[in-house]
Amino acid sequence: MQYEQWLTERKSGIGGSEAAIIMGKSPYMTNAELWEIKTGQRMREDISDKERVIYGKECEQYLIKIFELDYPEYEVTHVDYDLQRSNDYPFLFASNDAYLKEKSTNRLGFLETKTGLIKCKADWEHWNNQIPIYYAYQMLHYFMVRPDFDFGICKAQLTVIPEADEETNFKNIFHSTRHYYYERADQLDAIEELRAHEIHFWTEHVLKNKRPPLILM
């Protein structure tokens, strides 16, 4: 699939990055704002030129390759601008960073890469033994769209930026790379809850052009 076609396809349903918005768990957008975008009443903000967005996009290919080198027990496959739709609900789709197959068992899974910026202790808390909730819902969404996925792994590269050295004015940036493992079997209730909310949002609000009740974090 070409990039322009991929962008067009993404407008015709719900993707993983929108799952947390529908659940009222996104700090970046409300469910009502997403509804306005999906019904053509609001233009989605173009953030493609944002520094952190560019950084994350550029890092993706390298993080995938490093994962492949560090974990040879997985067969890793990446497809540019891939988009998979749910067989039961075609308006639910997934664009995975990479597909995984556990060589010893042939179990299927996916790899999601993330980059994060750590500037203070509070930022660390979002990644302490967990991923931020808005990313967690993205993982659940992928399980929902692809019932053949048995597991998912989130590889996060966290960039820590301390204060600049007073003498040199040079920031000694360092990185913390973490992996978060999800088993589908442990998430079944959460997957079904998310499925119900996404189907309701699309069929009862987007298709019927009916504004949803605002959900606040």
C-alpha angles and dihedrals in degrees: 000000000000122000097251092049089048091054091049093049091051090061093060099069147351123307133194096264089058097053095087091047091058090049092050092245102115122103090200105055140010125232089246092055090050089051090053089053094047092049094048096249095115134033116234111244112252106233097164091111095053113118096232092045091053090046093052093046093049092046095053099082092047095047089051091050093047089051090051091052095045096045109040090165087081129069104222124203127180125190120190114238093354118172124186121190128207112257092220099039111026092187088070112078142168134211106192124196091221141347122234134204119189102226097209095052106017088233113156128228144146139245122223118190123206137178123204136187118225116198103150144010092270090060090056091055091066089061100036105124088327143053122247110282093244089059092044090060089052089057091050091050092056091052088050095052094043112043088179091068110102097179143008132205127202114204110197127188109198117198113211115201115189125189115289117265109261094225101044101021085223120139111222097216118193135176136228115200117201136178125210118195123206126191115203091218090061094053104047098116093045091048092053092047091052092046092055093050095047094048091048092048093052102038100036101034113019098038092040093042090233118147111239122230109269114257116201126196 
